[in-house]
Amino acid sequence: MKKYLSYCWAILLFVLFSCSNEDFGENQNIILPKVLKTIYPDNPSDNFETNIVYNENKIVKVSNKFERIGYSYRDNLISSEVKYNIQNGEEVKYSETFYEYEKGSLKTVSKILNGKQMKYVYSKNDNGSVTMETYIFDTQTKIESKNPGLVVLTMENGNLINLVSNWGYDNVITCSRFQYDKYNNAFKNVLGFNLLLGQEIFGSETNISSFNNLTRYSYSPIVSGSIVFEPYACTMVYEYNKKSYPIKKTTYDYAGRIISITEYGY
């Protein structure tokens, strides 16, 4: 399970932090990553390659030997995302996500995950932060109920820097913190990604809407209630090309051990 989550993380990671060599594709004015190589130095047999397909600067497909993600657009906005597991060479759909917008910002995210339905509703606060509320749909009773918890996302210079989660039970509040470099996020030119705020919520430590590259991620409790937490942190170190896009990323755990290496090709 842990290894599978790493694969899913990598597929989303590439959706956030990739970059590459000097081959920028057919349109020299649009830099888009097309290949992601994920390397595990301690377990080379687990290495794999992920490919990305575009229609101009609209992302169409992300795929590797474990998973495929398909995207659809309505005009210039990403309208849906469908994920498939690859089992014995066959694709099995397990997740559908639908995006709705209001006044140029993300308003609602509806998700079907392994048959379970949920909805995330975004609202802007006076201080510039964004609150996200969660609703769960009971497929048997056909009743939608609001989760008592909520999430507050804080942005700075186009990057998500804090994500505070009030769990809504057991008096638990946790915080995810994000630090960035000053260089280009590899996927900054993918049309619509900048509006998908807080995708870390949906299964990974990645922020596809951010302008720069994540260099440190940490997670810890603010109020832990009766639950015992182990604080978590990892750091990312990059190499860049002449266009200030990353071509290589090395991820380290809290003890400075290499978790993985990613190499990016345009």
JOBELBEL-V184647 format. One record per residue. SS is DSSP state (h for helix, s for strand, l for the rest). Layout:
ss->SS
ss->SS
This chain:
ss->l
ss->h
ss->h
ss->h
ss->h
ss->h
ss->h
ss->h
ss->h
ss->h
ss->h
ss->h
ss->h
ss->h
ss->l
ss->l
ss->l
ss->l
ss->l
ss->l
ss->l
ss->l
ss->l
ss->l
ss->l
ss->l
ss->l
ss->l
ss->l
ss->l
ss->l
ss->l
ss->l
ss->l
ss->s
ss->s
ss->s
ss->s
ss->s
ss->l
ss->l
ss->l
ss->l
ss->h
ss->h
ss->h
ss->l
ss->s
ss->s
ss->s
ss->s
ss->s
ss->s
ss->s
ss->s
ss->l
ss->l
ss->s
ss->s
ss->s
ss->s
ss->s
ss->s
ss->l
ss->l
ss->l
ss->s
ss->s
ss->s
ss->s
ss->s
ss->s
ss->s
ss->s
ss->l
ss->l
ss->s
ss->s
ss->s
ss->s
ss->s
ss->s
ss->s
ss->s
ss->s
ss->s
ss->s
ss->l
ss->l
ss->s
ss->s
ss->s
ss->s
ss->s
ss->s
ss->s
ss->s
ss->s
ss->s
ss->s
ss->s
ss->s
ss->l
ss->l
ss->s
ss->s
ss->s
ss->s
ss->s
ss->s
ss->s
ss->s
ss->s
ss->l
ss->l
ss->s
ss->s
ss->s
ss->s
ss->s
ss->s
ss->s
ss->s
ss->s
ss->l
ss->l
ss->l
ss->l
ss->l
ss->s
ss->s
ss->s
ss->s
ss->s
ss->s
ss->s
ss->s
ss->s
ss->l
ss->l
ss->l
ss->l
ss->s
ss->s
ss->s
ss->s
ss->s
ss->s
ss->s
ss->s
ss->s
ss->s
ss->s
ss->s
ss->s
ss->s
ss->l
ss->l
ss->s
ss->s
ss->s
ss->s
ss->s
ss->s
ss->s
ss->s
ss->l
ss->l
ss->l
ss->l
ss->l
ss->l
ss->s
ss->s
ss->s
ss->s
ss->s
ss->s
ss->s
ss->s
ss->l
ss->l
ss->l
ss->s
ss->l
ss->l
ss->l
ss->l
ss->l
ss->l
ss->l
ss->l
ss->h
ss->h
ss->h
ss->l
ss->l
ss->l
ss->h
ss->h
ss->h
ss->h
ss->l
ss->l
ss->l
ss->l
ss->l
ss->l
ss->l
ss->l
ss->l
ss->l
ss->l
ss->s
ss->s
ss->s
ss->s
ss->s
ss->s
ss->s
ss->s
ss->s
ss->s
ss->l
ss->l
ss->l
ss->l
ss->l
ss->l
ss->l
ss->l
ss->s
ss->s
ss->s
ss->s
ss->s
ss->s
ss->s
ss->s
ss->s
ss->l
ss->l
ss->l
ss->l
ss->s
ss->s
ss->s
ss->s
ss->s
ss->s
ss->s
ss->s
ss->l
ss->l
ss->l
ss->l
ss->l
ss->s
ss->s
ss->s
ss->s
ss->s
ss->s
ss->s
ss->s
ss->l
